[in-house]
Amino acid sequence: MKKITKIAGLITFAFIITGCQSSEEEANPQTSETAENESADSPENDGSKEDNVESDNNLDSEEDGTSGDGDVENKDTSDEARTSNDEESNTDDVYAGTQEDPDYFIDTQVFDRESGFYTAYAIHRDKGEEQALSPEERLETSLLNNDPSEQDILSSYADLSFEWPNLIIQFNEDGNELAATSAQSNLFFEALYGISDLYGVEEITFLNPDGEKAVTLAERSIDEPIAVKDERDLTRGYYTIYDEELGETLFLPGGELEEQVVNENDQPLSFPETIEAMGSIDLADAFYSSAIVEGIQIVDSSITNGVAAVQYTMDEDIVTEEDRIVLENAIQLAALDFHAWEVKLMNDTLKEITTYPLIGQ
């Protein structure tokens, strides 16, 4: 009985203590909050709080596409790359590109001036040609169609063959048939070497009917192969002259005129220097003109690995379509003097890039 009474007393005492603690907490709610706040503000929790804030920021940054100061540079770099790609894409989209027919032909015309005879050149592309012709076939056609001799020496008395880039001319007649006056002789060789050079021919071998390298041709004795580049004067740049009979603008090489063909170091003009020189005429009373007319501005020019490039703008209010064609023909001839494989003409005004295949195509 005593044991039961003792146990009951202990239980009663426990209930009394529990009730006192609950009453104390209800009576002092601030004490509980203060303890919690002190725990939250403790130094150990400061680092945890900063980590949580940084973690939250990182989550926000990942959603925004950034991740702190270090990634601002990454974002800037990414933006620059995106902008660069957009610009390249825009250039590709804006500039229309075309490639002209590769079959070009060179024609010549003789002009008689008080100062002497001049051989002018023209370049034509036959867009109606159904089958592409080889350079040899085009060269032969150009030579036979533009022989200035009165007796048409090449077409009447010679056979042409090739060991490219060399030309072989074998005559089937000799003597008077190949004779010519002094003026005719000069014009004949001028056209022969000029046209051949514009097709990339490096050497010409002349053979008599017996196959020997001994020919008297147009008042000139020839007994060895002729290097074409040694026979032509410097031809840096082309200038325009209008043929009223043909109704066409033709081109005179700078080497035949008194225009600049060498630089201040007495070296042949480079391609960019040539294009720059073509923009002006040295003689005030010249009978020829510049192919770079008022309203056309050359922006840049270069030649790299056989590819020539010229970039220009034009004032559409004063520059005609004919002016543009004349300019591009003159540049093609200038590029051929450097034996370019092709020339690219970039018209910044019309947003057009035109590629003209040249020798070797």
Order of alpha helices (4+ residues) and beta strands (2+ residues): alpha-alpha-alpha-alpha-beta-beta-beta-alpha-alpha-beta-beta-alpha-beta-beta-beta-beta-alpha-beta-beta-alpha-beta-beta-alpha-beta-beta
